[in-house]
Amino acid sequence: MRKLLYVSMCCVVLAAGVDAQEYSCGHASDLPSLLECTNGAVLVLPEAKRVQLTDELQDVRQMVEQNTSRPWPDDVSAQDYGWEAAKPLLASGGVDKLVSTARAKDGRLRYGRAEALLAAGIRAEGFEQTDEPSRALSAEPGTASRLNDELLSLASSGTEWEQGDLAHAAASLATRRCDLARFERAMNMVKVPDALRYEFWRARITGDRSDLPQAIMRGANAEDTSHVRQALEGIAFLAELGDCAG
């Protein structure tokens, strides 16, 4: 029944002339229900922008229905870039070399140190271990925690321009590590702490999704698609990783 309801909502999303303000999201916070809420947020957008989201809606719907585990594309590109920068440093001097180069903003990490430390931290925590260097990272206990602390330290001492990116990376790693304390520290430094993606990340750590339905609708607007894209990103993230307590 829920699948039929979702298909009906997709048809409504792509139809013109719908009064989105009359859509009620409800309080259920399972992933199919969050998708329905996201459809309601899509209704606020003009038709041309609704059509732009068709493929992303379909991709996330398939993740939820098939319970597949594949990373969200935007995250993958950043992590791959960071991992390519981190690997040679890890190979030549281990985590110490990676950290010291990040602190010095030297060589390969003159730019992109947030991405490099995040990519290494994700693999140290046991995710995305697709090659030997990434598998070797998790052999030493505490590496992911150390890299999380390093991101927080660099964010607190970085320039205003750098701080947001480093804090965002620290929050991302803390979310994967189910570390609420470090996540909240990062939230004090990110550029837009009330962004919807962070509400999804916090929900993964705490296991409490009760605020997500209304958060999705609260930020719905007709100006751009970023709010809806963050909702889809968050749903895909939960579909991929689940809740920390699960």
Backbone hydrogen bonds, N-H to C=O, Kabsch-Sander energy under -0.5 kcal/mol:
donor,donor_aa,acceptor,acceptor_aa,energy
5,L,1,M,-2.2
6,Y,2,R,-2.5
7,V,3,K,-2.4
8,S,4,L,-2.2
9,M,5,L,-2.3
10,C,6,Y,-2.4
11,C,7,V,-1.7
12,V,8,S,-1.9
13,V,9,M,-2.7
14,L,10,C,-1.6
15,A,12,V,-1.2
20,A,18,V,-1.2
22,E,19,D,-1.3
23,Y,20,A,-2.0
34,L,30,D,-2.2
35,L,31,L,-2.0
36,E,32,P,-1.7
37,C,33,S,-2.1
38,T,34,L,-2.1
39,N,35,L,-2.2
40,G,36,E,-1.7
41,A,37,C,-1.8
42,V,38,T,-2.1
43,L,39,N,-1.5
44,V,41,A,-1.0
45,L,42,V,-1.7
49,K,46,P,-0.8
50,R,46,P,-1.9
51,V,47,E,-2.3
52,Q,48,A,-1.1
53,L,49,K,-0.7
53,L,50,R,-1.1
54,T,51,V,-1.6
57,L,53,L,-2.7
58,Q,54,T,-2.1
59,D,55,D,-2.6
60,V,56,E,-2.4
61,R,57,L,-2.4
62,Q,58,Q,-2.2
63,M,59,D,-1.9
64,V,60,V,-2.4
65,E,61,R,-2.8
66,Q,62,Q,-2.6
67,N,63,M,-1.0
68,T,63,M,-1.0
70,R,68,T,-0.5
75,D,72,W,-0.8
76,V,72,W,-1.7
77,S,73,P,-1.9
78,A,74,D,-1.3
79,Q,75,D,-2.5
80,D,76,V,-2.8
81,Y,77,S,-2.0
82,G,78,A,-2.4
83,W,79,Q,-2.9
84,E,80,D,-2.3
85,A,81,Y,-1.4
86,A,82,G,-2.1
87,K,83,W,-2.6
89,L,85,A,-0.6
90,L,86,A,-2.4
91,A,87,K,-2.5
92,S,88,P,-1.8
93,G,89,L,-2.0
94,G,90,L,-2.0
97,K,93,G,-1.2
98,L,94,G,-1.8
99,V,95,V,-2.8
100,S,96,D,-2.6
101,T,97,K,-2.2
102,A,98,L,-2.0
103,R,99,V,-2.5
104,A,100,S,-1.9
105,K,101,T,-0.9
105,K,102,A,-0.5
106,D,101,T,-1.8
109,L,106,D,-2.5
110,R,107,G,-1.7
116,A,112,G,-2.0
117,L,113,R,-2.4
118,L,114,A,-2.2
119,A,115,E,-2.6
120,A,116,A,-2.2
121,G,117,L,-2.5
122,I,118,L,-2.8
123,R,119,A,-1.7
124,A,120,A,-2.4
125,E,121,G,-1.6
126,G,123,R,-1.0
127,F,122,I,-2.2
130,T,128,E,-1.6
135,R,131,D,-2.0
136,A,132,E,-2.3
137,L,133,P,-1.0
138,S,134,S,-0.6
138,S,135,R,-0.5
139,A,136,A,-1.3
140,E,137,L,-0.9
143,T,140,E,-1.4
146,R,142,G,-2.3
147,L,143,T,-2.4
148,N,144,A,-2.1
149,D,145,S,-2.3
150,E,146,R,-2.2
151,L,147,L,-2.2
152,L,148,N,-2.0
153,S,149,D,-2.5
154,L,150,E,-2.8
155,A,151,L,-2.2
156,S,152,L,-2.2
157,S,153,S,-1.3
158,G,154,L,-1.1
163,Q,159,T,-2.7
164,G,160,E,-0.8
166,L,162,E,-2.2
167,A,163,Q,-2.8
168,H,164,G,-2.4
169,A,165,D,-2.2
170,A,166,L,-2.2
171,A,167,A,-2.6
172,S,168,H,-2.4
173,L,169,A,-2.4
174,A,170,A,-2.4
175,T,171,A,-2.1
176,R,172,S,-1.7
177,R,173,L,-1.9
178,C,174,A,-0.6
178,C,175,T,-0.8
179,D,174,A,-2.7
180,L,178,C,-0.8
183,F,179,D,-1.9
184,E,180,L,-2.6
185,R,181,A,-1.7
186,A,182,R,-2.1
187,M,183,F,-1.9
188,N,184,E,-0.8
188,N,185,R,-0.7
189,M,186,A,-2.2
190,V,186,A,-1.2
195,A,192,V,-2.1
198,Y,195,A,-0.9
199,E,195,A,-0.9
199,E,196,L,-0.7
200,F,196,L,-1.6
201,W,197,R,-2.2
202,R,198,Y,-2.7
203,A,199,E,-1.8
204,R,200,F,-1.9
205,I,201,W,-1.7
206,T,202,R,-2.8
207,G,203,A,-2.4
209,R,207,G,-0.8
212,L,209,R,-1.7
215,A,211,D,-1.8
216,I,212,L,-2.5
217,M,213,P,-1.6
218,R,214,Q,-2.8
219,G,215,A,-1.4
220,A,217,M,-1.2
229,R,225,T,-2.7
230,Q,226,S,-2.2
231,A,227,H,-1.8
232,L,228,V,-2.6
233,E,229,R,-2.6
234,G,230,Q,-2.5
235,I,231,A,-2.5
236,A,232,L,-2.5
237,F,233,E,-2.2
238,L,234,G,-2.3
239,A,235,I,-2.4
240,E,236,A,-2.2
241,L,237,F,-2.7
242,G,238,L,-2.2
244,C,204,R,-2.8
246,G,243,D,-1.2
